[in-house]
Amino acid sequence: MNDLEAACLRIGPLLAVIWLAYEQLKRIPVWLWCTLPVIVLVAATRLRWMLWLLVPLIVAVAILKPRVRPRRER
């Protein structure tokens, strides 16, 4: 198996998942899209730094996430 074929076999399923989740991905805030490359870069270079960035980010998203309240019937 050559390198190009191996890359296509790995990227293909990822693109299929992105295509299936496209409607949900449109709802992600712009600021989160801007921080994603930084997080990936830090994860690739410094794994310990990743924990320092990931834990506060998860806490912030959990706190700032809008809560859905059930509608009252009248």
mmCIF file of the N, C-alpha and C atoms, coordinates in Angstrom:
data_MODEL
# 
_entry.id   MODEL 
# 
loop_
_atom_site.group_PDB 
_atom_site.id 
_atom_site.type_symbol 
_atom_site.label_atom_id 
_atom_site.label_alt_id 
_atom_site.label_comp_id 
_atom_site.label_asym_id 
_atom_site.label_entity_id 
_atom_site.label_seq_id 
_atom_site.pdbx_PDB_ins_code 
_atom_site.Cartn_x 
_atom_site.Cartn_y 
_atom_site.Cartn_z 
_atom_site.occupancy 
_atom_site.B_iso_or_equiv 
_atom_site.pdbx_formal_charge 
_atom_site.auth_seq_id 
_atom_site.auth_comp_id 
_atom_site.auth_asym_id 
_atom_site.auth_atom_id 
_atom_site.pdbx_PDB_model_num 
ATOM 1   N N  . MET A 1 1  ? 0.858   -1.165 0.000  1.00 0.00 ? 1  MET A N  1 
ATOM 2   C CA . MET A 1 1  ? 0.000   0.000  0.000  1.00 0.00 ? 1  MET A CA 1 
ATOM 3   C C  . MET A 1 1  ? 0.913   1.240  0.000  1.00 0.00 ? 1  MET A C  1 
ATOM 4   N N  . ASN A 1 2  ? 0.704   2.122  -0.940 1.00 0.00 ? 2  ASN A N  1 
ATOM 5   C CA . ASN A 1 2  ? 1.552   3.313  -0.979 1.00 0.00 ? 2  ASN A CA 1 
ATOM 6   C C  . ASN A 1 2  ? 1.032   4.385  -0.020 1.00 0.00 ? 2  ASN A C  1 
ATOM 7   N N  . ASP A 1 3  ? 1.815   5.424  0.151  1.00 0.00 ? 3  ASP A N  1 
ATOM 8   C CA . ASP A 1 3  ? 1.481   6.458  1.132  1.00 0.00 ? 3  ASP A CA 1 
ATOM 9   C C  . ASP A 1 3  ? 0.196   7.195  0.796  1.00 0.00 ? 3  ASP A C  1 
ATOM 10  N N  . LEU A 1 4  ? -0.031  7.480  -0.461 1.00 0.00 ? 4  LEU A N  1 
ATOM 11  C CA . LEU A 1 4  ? -1.235  8.207  -0.864 1.00 0.00 ? 4  LEU A CA 1 
ATOM 12  C C  . LEU A 1 4  ? -2.493  7.390  -0.588 1.00 0.00 ? 4  LEU A C  1 
ATOM 13  N N  . GLU A 1 5  ? -2.437  6.114  -0.884 1.00 0.00 ? 5  GLU A N  1 
ATOM 14  C CA . GLU A 1 5  ? -3.586  5.249  -0.619 1.00 0.00 ? 5  GLU A CA 1 
ATOM 15  C C  . GLU A 1 5  ? -3.869  5.147  0.873  1.00 0.00 ? 5  GLU A C  1 
ATOM 16  N N  . ALA A 1 6  ? -2.819  5.044  1.669  1.00 0.00 ? 6  ALA A N  1 
ATOM 17  C CA . ALA A 1 6  ? -2.992  4.970  3.118  1.00 0.00 ? 6  ALA A CA 1 
ATOM 18  C C  . ALA A 1 6  ? -3.589  6.266  3.663  1.00 0.00 ? 6  ALA A C  1 
ATOM 19  N N  . ALA A 1 7  ? -3.141  7.399  3.135  1.00 0.00 ? 7  ALA A N  1 
ATOM 20  C CA . ALA A 1 7  ? -3.688  8.684  3.583  1.00 0.00 ? 7  ALA A CA 1 
ATOM 21  C C  . ALA A 1 7  ? -5.160  8.803  3.221  1.00 0.00 ? 7  ALA A C  1 
ATOM 22  N N  . CYS A 1 8  ? -5.522  8.379  2.025  1.00 0.00 ? 8  CYS A N  1 
ATOM 23  C CA . CYS A 1 8  ? -6.925  8.445  1.603  1.00 0.00 ? 8  CYS A CA 1 
ATOM 24  C C  . CYS A 1 8  ? -7.808  7.539  2.453  1.00 0.00 ? 8  CYS A C  1 
ATOM 25  N N  . LEU A 1 9  ? -7.304  6.380  2.837  1.00 0.00 ? 9  LEU A N  1 
ATOM 26  C CA . LEU A 1 9  ? -8.080  5.469  3.678  1.00 0.00 ? 9  LEU A CA 1 
ATOM 27  C C  . LEU A 1 9  ? -8.288  6.025  5.082  1.00 0.00 ? 9  LEU A C  1 
ATOM 28  N N  . ARG A 1 10 ? -7.391  6.880  5.536  1.00 0.00 ? 10 ARG A N  1 
ATOM 29  C CA . ARG A 1 10 ? -7.553  7.483  6.860  1.00 0.00 ? 10 ARG A CA 1 
ATOM 30  C C  . ARG A 1 10 ? -8.398  8.745  6.811  1.00 0.00 ? 10 ARG A C  1 
ATOM 31  N N  . ILE A 1 11 ? -8.248  9.536  5.780  1.00 0.00 ? 11 ILE A N  1 
ATOM 32  C CA . ILE A 1 11 ? -8.962  10.806 5.684  1.00 0.00 ? 11 ILE A CA 1 
ATOM 33  C C  . ILE A 1 11 ? -10.409 10.607 5.222  1.00 0.00 ? 11 ILE A C  1 
ATOM 34  N N  . GLY A 1 12 ? -10.667 9.602  4.430  1.00 0.00 ? 12 GLY A N  1 
ATOM 35  C CA . GLY A 1 12 ? -12.013 9.345  3.909  1.00 0.00 ? 12 GLY A CA 1 
ATOM 36  C C  . GLY A 1 12 ? -13.073 9.193  4.987  1.00 0.00 ? 12 GLY A C  1 
ATOM 37  N N  . PRO A 1 13 ? -12.890 8.304  5.956  1.00 0.00 ? 13 PRO A N  1 
ATOM 38  C CA . PRO A 1 13 ? -13.897 8.178  7.023  1.00 0.00 ? 13 PRO A CA 1 
ATOM 39  C C  . PRO A 1 13 ? -14.053 9.453  7.844  1.00 0.00 ? 13 PRO A C  1 
ATOM 40  N N  . LEU A 1 14 ? -12.969 10.182 8.051  1.00 0.00 ? 14 LEU A N  1 
ATOM 41  C CA . LEU A 1 14 ? -13.057 11.450 8.786  1.00 0.00 ? 14 LEU A CA 1 
ATOM 42  C C  . LEU A 1 14 ? -13.923 12.449 8.028  1.00 0.00 ? 14 LEU A C  1 
ATOM 43  N N  . LEU A 1 15 ? -13.732 12.555 6.732  1.00 0.00 ? 15 LEU A N  1 
ATOM 44  C CA . LEU A 1 15 ? -14.556 13.464 5.931  1.00 0.00 ? 15 LEU A CA 1 
ATOM 45  C C  . LEU A 1 15 ? -16.016 13.018 5.896  1.00 0.00 ? 15 LEU A C  1 
ATOM 46  N N  . ALA A 1 16 ? -16.262 11.715 5.912  1.00 0.00 ? 16 ALA A N  1 
ATOM 47  C CA . ALA A 1 16 ? -17.638 11.216 5.952  1.00 0.00 ? 16 ALA A CA 1 
ATOM 48  C C  . ALA A 1 16 ? -18.324 11.611 7.249  1.00 0.00 ? 16 ALA A C  1 
ATOM 49  N N  . VAL A 1 17 ? -17.615 11.522 8.356  1.00 0.00 ? 17 VAL A N  1 
ATOM 50  C CA . VAL A 1 17 ? -18.180 11.910 9.653  1.00 0.00 ? 17 VAL A CA 1 
ATOM 51  C C  . VAL A 1 17 ? -18.456 13.414 9.680  1.00 0.00 ? 17 VAL A C  1 
ATOM 52  N N  . ILE A 1 18 ? -17.528 14.206 9.149  1.00 0.00 ? 18 ILE A N  1 
ATOM 53  C CA . ILE A 1 18 ? -17.739 15.655 9.094  1.00 0.00 ? 18 ILE A CA 1 
ATOM 54  C C  . ILE A 1 18 ? -18.954 15.976 8.225  1.00 0.00 ? 18 ILE A C  1 
ATOM 55  N N  . TRP A 1 19 ? -19.106 15.288 7.118  1.00 0.00 ? 19 TRP A N  1 
ATOM 56  C CA . TRP A 1 19 ? -20.244 15.530 6.228  1.00 0.00 ? 19 TRP A CA 1 
ATOM 57  C C  . TRP A 1 19 ? -21.561 15.185 6.936  1.00 0.00 ? 19 TRP A C  1 
ATOM 58  N N  . LEU A 1 20 ? -21.589 14.100 7.677  1.00 0.00 ? 20 LEU A N  1 
ATOM 59  C CA . LEU A 1 20 ? -22.808 13.704 8.385  1.00 0.00 ? 20 LEU A CA 1 
ATOM 60  C C  . LEU A 1 20 ? -23.145 14.670 9.523  1.00 0.00 ? 20 LEU A C  1 
ATOM 61  N N  . ALA A 1 21 ? -22.129 15.268 10.130 1.00 0.00 ? 21 ALA A N  1 
ATOM 62  C CA . ALA A 1 21 ? -22.350 16.161 11.264 1.00 0.00 ? 21 ALA A CA 1 
ATOM 63  C C  . ALA A 1 21 ? -22.361 17.631 10.854 1.00 0.00 ? 21 ALA A C  1 
ATOM 64  N N  . TYR A 1 22 ? -22.477 17.927 9.578  1.00 0.00 ? 22 TYR A N  1 
ATOM 65  C CA . TYR A 1 22 ? -22.342 19.305 9.092  1.00 0.00 ? 22 TYR A CA 1 
ATOM 66  C C  . TYR A 1 22 ? -23.356 20.250 9.729  1.00 0.00 ? 22 TYR A C  1 
ATOM 67  N N  . GLU A 1 23 ? -24.596 19.848 9.883  1.00 0.00 ? 23 GLU A N  1 
ATOM 68  C CA . GLU A 1 23 ? -25.614 20.727 10.470 1.00 0.00 ? 23 GLU A CA 1 
ATOM 69  C C  . GLU A 1 23 ? -25.269 21.086 11.913 1.00 0.00 ? 23 GLU A C  1 
ATOM 70  N N  . GLN A 1 24 ? -24.738 20.139 12.673 1.00 0.00 ? 24 GLN A N  1 
ATOM 71  C CA . GLN A 1 24 ? -24.354 20.424 14.050 1.00 0.00 ? 24 GLN A CA 1 
ATOM 72  C C  . GLN A 1 24 ? -23.085 21.278 14.091 1.00 0.00 ? 24 GLN A C  1 
ATOM 73  N N  . LEU A 1 25 ? -22.188 21.087 13.147 1.00 0.00 ? 25 LEU A N  1 
ATOM 74  C CA . LEU A 1 25 ? -20.953 21.864 13.123 1.00 0.00 ? 25 LEU A CA 1 
ATOM 75  C C  . LEU A 1 25 ? -21.208 23.327 12.782 1.00 0.00 ? 25 LEU A C  1 
ATOM 76  N N  . LYS A 1 26 ? -22.296 23.610 12.079 1.00 0.00 ? 26 LYS A N  1 
ATOM 77  C CA . LYS A 1 26 ? -22.614 25.004 11.764 1.00 0.00 ? 26 LYS A CA 1 
ATOM 78  C C  . LYS A 1 26 ? -23.009 25.777 13.014 1.00 0.00 ? 26 LYS A C  1 
ATOM 79  N N  . ARG A 1 27 ? -23.429 25.097 14.059 1.00 0.00 ? 27 ARG A N  1 
ATOM 80  C CA . ARG A 1 27 ? -23.870 25.747 15.295 1.00 0.00 ? 27 ARG A CA 1 
ATOM 81  C C  . ARG A 1 27 ? -22.717 26.068 16.251 1.00 0.00 ? 27 ARG A C  1 
ATOM 82  N N  . ILE A 1 28 ? -21.522 25.582 15.961 1.00 0.00 ? 28 ILE A N  1 
ATOM 83  C CA . ILE A 1 28 ? -20.377 25.822 16.849 1.00 0.00 ? 28 ILE A CA 1 
ATOM 84  C C  . ILE A 1 28 ? -19.975 27.291 16.748 1.00 0.00 ? 28 ILE A C  1 
ATOM 85  N N  . PRO A 1 29 ? -19.756 27.961 17.876 1.00 0.00 ? 29 PRO A N  1 
ATOM 86  C CA . PRO A 1 29 ? -19.390 29.378 17.846 1.00 0.00 ? 29 PRO A CA 1 
ATOM 87  C C  . PRO A 1 29 ? -18.060 29.615 17.119 1.00 0.00 ? 29 PRO A C  1 
ATOM 88  N N  . VAL A 1 30 ? -17.931 30.801 16.535 1.00 0.00 ? 30 VAL A N  1 
ATOM 89  C CA . VAL A 1 30 ? -16.737 31.148 15.754 1.00 0.00 ? 30 VAL A CA 1 
ATOM 90  C C  . VAL A 1 30 ? -15.489 31.141 16.630 1.00 0.00 ? 30 VAL A C  1 
ATOM 91  N N  . TRP A 1 31 ? -15.595 31.616 17.867 1.00 0.00 ? 31 TRP A N  1 
ATOM 92  C CA . TRP A 1 31 ? -14.416 31.675 18.733 1.00 0.00 ? 31 TRP A CA 1 
ATOM 93  C C  . TRP A 1 31 ? -13.851 30.290 18.997 1.00 0.00 ? 31 TRP A C  1 
ATOM 94  N N  . LEU A 1 32 ? -14.714 29.274 19.006 1.00 0.00 ? 32 LEU A N  1 
ATOM 95  C CA . LEU A 1 32 ? -14.233 27.919 19.235 1.00 0.00 ? 32 LEU A CA 1 
ATOM 96  C C  . LEU A 1 32 ? -13.464 27.406 18.022 1.00 0.00 ? 32 LEU A C  1 
ATOM 97  N N  . TRP A 1 33 ? -13.917 27.773 16.829 1.00 0.00 ? 33 TRP A N  1 
ATOM 98  C CA . TRP A 1 33 ? -13.198 27.394 15.610 1.00 0.00 ? 33 TRP A CA 1 
ATOM 99  C C  . TRP A 1 33 ? -11.814 28.048 15.570 1.00 0.00 ? 33 TRP A C  1 
ATOM 100 N N  . CYS A 1 34 ? -11.717 29.265 16.112 1.00 0.00 ? 34 CYS A N  1 
ATOM 101 C CA . CYS A 1 34 ? -10.427 29.978 16.116 1.00 0.00 ? 34 CYS A CA 1 
ATOM 102 C C  . CYS A 1 34 ? -9.447  29.371 17.107 1.00 0.00 ? 34 CYS A C  1 
ATOM 103 N N  . THR A 1 35 ? -9.934  28.812 18.187 1.00 0.00 ? 35 THR A N  1 
ATOM 104 C CA . THR A 1 35 ? -9.040  28.229 19.183 1.00 0.00 ? 35 THR A CA 1 
ATOM 105 C C  . THR A 1 35 ? -8.638  26.794 18.848 1.00 0.00 ? 35 THR A C  1 
ATOM 106 N N  . LEU A 1 36 ? -9.383  26.139 17.999 1.00 0.00 ? 36 LEU A N  1 
ATOM 107 C CA . LEU A 1 36 ? -9.100  24.739 17.677 1.00 0.00 ? 36 LEU A CA 1 
ATOM 108 C C  . LEU A 1 36 ? -7.709  24.515 17.083 1.00 0.00 ? 36 LEU A C  1 
ATOM 109 N N  . PRO A 1 37 ? -7.250  25.308 16.099 1.00 0.00 ? 37 PRO A N  1 
ATOM 110 C CA . PRO A 1 37 ? -5.886  25.075 15.580 1.00 0.00 ? 37 PRO A CA 1 
ATOM 111 C C  . PRO A 1 37 ? -4.807  25.276 16.637 1.00 0.00 ? 37 PRO A C  1 
ATOM 112 N N  . VAL A 1 38 ? -5.006  26.226 17.526 1.00 0.00 ? 38 VAL A N  1 
ATOM 113 C CA . VAL A 1 38 ? -4.031  26.459 18.590 1.00 0.00 ? 38 VAL A CA 1 
ATOM 114 C C  . VAL A 1 38 ? -3.970  25.245 19.507 1.00 0.00 ? 38 VAL A C  1 
ATOM 115 N N  . ILE A 1 39 ? -5.110  24.709 19.849 1.00 0.00 ? 39 ILE A N  1 
ATOM 116 C CA . ILE A 1 39 ? -5.150  23.542 20.732 1.00 0.00 ? 39 ILE A CA 1 
ATOM 117 C C  . ILE A 1 39 ? -4.490  22.334 20.067 1.00 0.00 ? 39 ILE A C  1 
ATOM 118 N N  . VAL A 1 40 ? -4.743  22.147 18.793 1.00 0.00 ? 40 VAL A N  1 
ATOM 119 C CA . VAL A 1 40 ? -4.136  21.016 18.077 1.00 0.00 ? 40 VAL A CA 1 
ATOM 120 C C  . VAL A 1 40 ? -2.618  21.183 18.007 1.00 0.00 ? 40 VAL A C  1 
ATOM 121 N N  . LEU A 1 41 ? -2.169  22.400 17.747 1.00 0.00 ? 41 LEU A N  1 
ATOM 122 C CA . LEU A 1 41 ? -0.726  22.665 17.708 1.00 0.00 ? 41 LEU A CA 1 
ATOM 123 C C  . LEU A 1 41 ? -0.067  22.394 19.059 1.00 0.00 ? 41 LEU A C  1 
ATOM 124 N N  . VAL A 1 42 ? -0.669  22.864 20.108 1.00 0.00 ? 42 VAL A N  1 
ATOM 125 C CA . VAL A 1 42 ? -0.107  22.637 21.443 1.00 0.00 ? 42 VAL A CA 1 
ATOM 126 C C  . VAL A 1 42 ? -0.136  21.155 21.783 1.00 0.00 ? 42 VAL A C  1 
ATOM 127 N N  . ALA A 1 43 ? -1.200  20.474 21.404 1.00 0.00 ? 43 ALA A N  1 
ATOM 128 C CA . ALA A 1 43 ? -1.291  19.034 21.678 1.00 0.00 ? 43 ALA A CA 1 
ATOM 129 C C  . ALA A 1 43 ? -0.213  18.266 20.938 1.00 0.00 ? 43 ALA A C  1 
ATOM 130 N N  . ALA A 1 44 ? 0.104   18.720 19.732 1.00 0.00 ? 44 ALA A N  1 
ATOM 131 C CA . ALA A 1 44 ? 1.120   18.021 18.945 1.00 0.00 ? 44 ALA A CA 1 
ATOM 132 C C  . ALA A 1 44 ? 2.527   18.271 19.472 1.00 0.00 ? 44 ALA A C  1 
ATOM 133 N N  . THR A 1 45 ? 2.759   19.431 20.080 1.00 0.00 ? 45 THR A N  1 
ATOM 134 C CA . THR A 1 45 ? 4.107   19.756 20.523 1.00 0.00 ? 45 THR A CA 1 
ATOM 135 C C  . THR A 1 45 ? 4.325   19.507 22.011 1.00 0.00 ? 45 THR A C  1 
ATOM 136 N N  . ARG A 1 46 ? 3.391   19.938 22.835 1.00 0.00 ? 46 ARG A N  1 
ATOM 137 C CA . ARG A 1 46 ? 3.558   19.838 24.290 1.00 0.00 ? 46 ARG A CA 1 
ATOM 138 C C  . ARG A 1 46 ? 2.312   19.224 24.910 1.00 0.00 ? 46 ARG A C  1 
ATOM 139 N N  . LEU A 1 47 ? 2.413   17.981 25.301 1.00 0.00 ? 47 LEU A N  1 
ATOM 140 C CA . LEU A 1 47 ? 1.247   17.293 25.853 1.00 0.00 ? 47 LEU A CA 1 
ATOM 141 C C  . LEU A 1 47 ? 0.862   17.836 27.225 1.00 0.00 ? 47 LEU A C  1 
ATOM 142 N N  . ARG A 1 48 ? 1.825   18.200 28.067 1.00 0.00 ? 48 ARG A N  1 
ATOM 143 C CA . ARG A 1 48 ? 1.497   18.737 29.390 1.00 0.00 ? 48 ARG A CA 1 
ATOM 144 C C  . ARG A 1 48 ? 0.794   20.081 29.276 1.00 0.00 ? 48 ARG A C  1 
ATOM 145 N N  . TRP A 1 49 ? 1.204   20.905 28.334 1.00 0.00 ? 49 TRP A N  1 
ATOM 146 C CA . TRP A 1 49 ? 0.549   22.193 28.132 1.00 0.00 ? 49 TRP A CA 1 
ATOM 147 C C  . TRP A 1 49 ? -0.888  21.991 27.711 1.00 0.00 ? 49 TRP A C  1 
ATOM 148 N N  . MET A 1 50 ? -1.120  20.899 26.999 1.00 0.00 ? 50 MET A N  1 
ATOM 149 C CA . MET A 1 50 ? -2.468  20.608 26.521 1.00 0.00 ? 50 MET A CA 1 
ATOM 150 C C  . MET A 1 50 ? -3.432  20.459 27.697 1.00 0.00 ? 50 MET A C  1 
ATOM 151 N N  . LEU A 1 51 ? -2.984  19.822 28.747 1.00 0.00 ? 51 LEU A N  1 
ATOM 152 C CA . LEU A 1 51 ? -3.849  19.660 29.914 1.00 0.00 ? 51 LEU A CA 1 
ATOM 153 C C  . LEU A 1 51 ? -4.172  21.004 30.541 1.00 0.00 ? 51 LEU A C  1 
ATOM 154 N N  . TRP A 1 52 ? -3.197  21.928 30.560 1.00 0.00 ? 52 TRP A N  1 
ATOM 155 C CA . TRP A 1 52 ? -3.429  23.257 31.120 1.00 0.00 ? 52 TRP A CA 1 
ATOM 156 C C  . TRP A 1 52 ? -4.416  24.058 30.286 1.00 0.00 ? 52 TRP A C  1 
ATOM 157 N N  . LEU A 1 53 ? -4.508  23.773 28.993 1.00 0.00 ? 53 LEU A N  1 
ATOM 158 C CA . LEU A 1 53 ? -5.472  24.467 28.134 1.00 0.00 ? 53 LEU A CA 1 
ATOM 159 C C  . LEU A 1 53 ? -6.814  23.749 28.074 1.00 0.00 ? 53 LEU A C  1 
ATOM 160 N N  . LEU A 1 54 ? -6.767  22.436 28.063 1.00 0.00 ? 54 LEU A N  1 
ATOM 161 C CA . LEU A 1 54 ? -7.983  21.659 27.854 1.00 0.00 ? 54 LEU A CA 1 
ATOM 162 C C  . LEU A 1 54 ? -8.921  21.690 29.055 1.00 0.00 ? 54 LEU A C  1 
ATOM 163 N N  . VAL A 1 55 ? -8.390  21.570 30.247 1.00 0.00 ? 55 VAL A N  1 
ATOM 164 C CA . VAL A 1 55 ? -9.241  21.535 31.435 1.00 0.00 ? 55 VAL A CA 1 
ATOM 165 C C  . VAL A 1 55 ? -10.023 22.840 31.605 1.00 0.00 ? 55 VAL A C  1 
ATOM 166 N N  . PRO A 1 56 ? -9.385  24.028 31.548 1.00 0.00 ? 56 PRO A N  1 
ATOM 167 C CA . PRO A 1 56 ? -10.184 25.262 31.656 1.00 0.00 ? 56 PRO A CA 1 
ATOM 168 C C  . PRO A 1 56 ? -11.169 25.439 30.502 1.00 0.00 ? 56 PRO A C  1 
ATOM 169 N N  . LEU A 1 57 ? -10.802 24.989 29.317 1.00 0.00 ? 57 LEU A N  1 
ATOM 170 C CA . LEU A 1 57 ? -11.711 25.107 28.176 1.00 0.00 ? 57 LEU A CA 1 
ATOM 171 C C  . LEU A 1 57 ? -12.958 24.258 28.388 1.00 0.00 ? 57 LEU A C  1 
ATOM 172 N N  . ILE A 1 58 ? -12.798 23.051 28.883 1.00 0.00 ? 58 ILE A N  1 
ATOM 173 C CA . ILE A 1 58 ? -13.948 22.178 29.134 1.00 0.00 ? 58 ILE A CA 1 
ATOM 174 C C  . ILE A 1 58 ? -14.833 22.775 30.220 1.00 0.00 ? 58 ILE A C  1 
ATOM 175 N N  . VAL A 1 59 ? -14.210 23.320 31.254 1.00 0.00 ? 59 VAL A N  1 
ATOM 176 C CA . VAL A 1 59 ? -14.986 23.942 32.333 1.00 0.00 ? 59 VAL A CA 1 
ATOM 177 C C  . VAL A 1 59 ? -15.749 25.158 31.796 1.00 0.00 ? 59 VAL A C  1 
ATOM 178 N N  . ALA A 1 60 ? -15.088 25.984 30.987 1.00 0.00 ? 60 ALA A N  1 
ATOM 179 C CA . ALA A 1 60 ? -15.737 27.177 30.433 1.00 0.00 ? 60 ALA A CA 1 
ATOM 180 C C  . ALA A 1 60 ? -16.905 26.799 29.531 1.00 0.00 ? 60 ALA A C  1 
ATOM 181 N N  . VAL A 1 61 ? -16.731 25.807 28.700 1.00 0.00 ? 61 VAL A N  1 
ATOM 182 C CA . VAL A 1 61 ? -17.817 25.383 27.808 1.00 0.00 ? 61 VAL A CA 1 
ATOM 183 C C  . VAL A 1 61 ? -18.969 24.815 28.626 1.00 0.00 ? 61 VAL A C  1 
ATOM 184 N N  . ALA A 1 62 ? -18.665 24.073 29.674 1.00 0.00 ? 62 ALA A N  1 
ATOM 185 C CA . ALA A 1 62 ? -19.725 23.508 30.516 1.00 0.00 ? 62 ALA A CA 1 
ATOM 186 C C  . ALA A 1 62 ? -20.502 24.603 31.240 1.00 0.00 ? 62 ALA A C  1 
ATOM 187 N N  . ILE A 1 63 ? -19.807 25.648 31.673 1.00 0.00 ? 63 ILE A N  1 
ATOM 188 C CA . ILE A 1 63 ? -20.476 26.727 32.401 1.00 0.00 ? 63 ILE A CA 1 
ATOM 189 C C  . ILE A 1 63 ? -21.240 27.646 31.455 1.00 0.00 ? 63 ILE A C  1 
ATOM 190 N N  . LEU A 1 64 ? -20.651 27.973 30.309 1.00 0.00 ? 64 LEU A N  1 
ATOM 191 C CA . LEU A 1 64 ? -21.238 28.951 29.393 1.00 0.00 ? 64 LEU A CA 1 
ATOM 192 C C  . LEU A 1 64 ? -22.252 28.365 28.424 1.00 0.00 ? 64 LEU A C  1 
ATOM 193 N N  . LYS A 1 65 ? -22.407 27.063 28.426 1.00 0.00 ? 65 LYS A N  1 
ATOM 194 C CA . LYS A 1 65 ? -23.345 26.408 27.515 1.00 0.00 ? 65 LYS A CA 1 
ATOM 195 C C  . LYS A 1 65 ? -24.773 26.832 27.849 1.00 0.00 ? 65 LYS A C  1 
ATOM 196 N N  . PRO A 1 66 ? -25.535 27.275 26.859 1.00 0.00 ? 66 PRO A N  1 
ATOM 197 C CA . PRO A 1 66 ? -26.920 27.657 27.151 1.00 0.00 ? 66 PRO A CA 1 
ATOM 198 C C  . PRO A 1 66 ? -27.738 26.444 27.580 1.00 0.00 ? 66 PRO A C  1 
ATOM 199 N N  . ARG A 1 67 ? -28.544 26.661 28.576 1.00 0.00 ? 67 ARG A N  1 
ATOM 200 C CA . ARG A 1 67 ? -29.372 25.572 29.085 1.00 0.00 ? 67 ARG A CA 1 
ATOM 201 C C  . ARG A 1 67 ? -30.748 25.631 28.420 1.00 0.00 ? 67 ARG A C  1 
ATOM 202 N N  . VAL A 1 68 ? -31.222 24.486 28.028 1.00 0.00 ? 68 VAL A N  1 
ATOM 203 C CA . VAL A 1 68 ? -32.539 24.399 27.397 1.00 0.00 ? 68 VAL A CA 1 
ATOM 204 C C  . VAL A 1 68 ? -33.567 24.142 28.492 1.00 0.00 ? 68 VAL A C  1 
ATOM 205 N N  . ARG A 1 69 ? -34.518 25.053 28.588 1.00 0.00 ? 69 ARG A N  1 
ATOM 206 C CA . ARG A 1 69 ? -35.566 24.895 29.588 1.00 0.00 ? 69 ARG A CA 1 
ATOM 207 C C  . ARG A 1 69 ? -36.814 24.350 28.916 1.00 0.00 ? 69 ARG A C  1 
ATOM 208 N N  . PRO A 1 70 ? -37.473 23.421 29.587 1.00 0.00 ? 70 PRO A N  1 
ATOM 209 C CA . PRO A 1 70 ? -38.710 22.891 28.996 1.00 0.00 ? 70 PRO A CA 1 
ATOM 210 C C  . PRO A 1 70 ? -39.780 23.984 28.942 1.00 0.00 ? 70 PRO A C  1 
ATOM 211 N N  . ARG A 1 71 ? -40.551 23.970 27.881 1.00 0.00 ? 71 ARG A N  1 
ATOM 212 C CA . ARG A 1 71 ? -41.625 24.957 27.728 1.00 0.00 ? 71 ARG A CA 1 
ATOM 213 C C  . ARG A 1 71 ? -42.811 24.587 28.601 1.00 0.00 ? 71 ARG A C  1 
ATOM 214 N N  . ARG A 1 72 ? -43.416 25.622 29.162 1.00 0.00 ? 72 ARG A N  1 
ATOM 215 C CA . ARG A 1 72 ? -44.608 25.398 29.952 1.00 0.00 ? 72 ARG A CA 1 
ATOM 216 C C  . ARG A 1 72 ? -45.823 25.387 29.034 1.00 0.00 ? 72 ARG A C  1 
ATOM 217 N N  . GLU A 1 73 ? -46.717 24.478 29.292 1.00 0.00 ? 73 GLU A N  1 
ATOM 218 C CA . GLU A 1 73 ? -47.953 24.432 28.512 1.00 0.00 ? 73 GLU A CA 1 
ATOM 219 C C  . GLU A 1 73 ? -48.978 25.323 29.180 1.00 0.00 ? 73 GLU A C  1 
ATOM 220 N N  . ARG A 1 74 ? -49.663 26.100 28.363 1.00 0.00 ? 74 ARG A N  1 
ATOM 221 C CA . ARG A 1 74 ? -50.692 27.016 28.907 1.00 0.00 ? 74 ARG A CA 1 
ATOM 222 C C  . ARG A 1 74 ? -52.061 26.554 28.541 1.00 0.00 ? 74 ARG A C  1 
# 
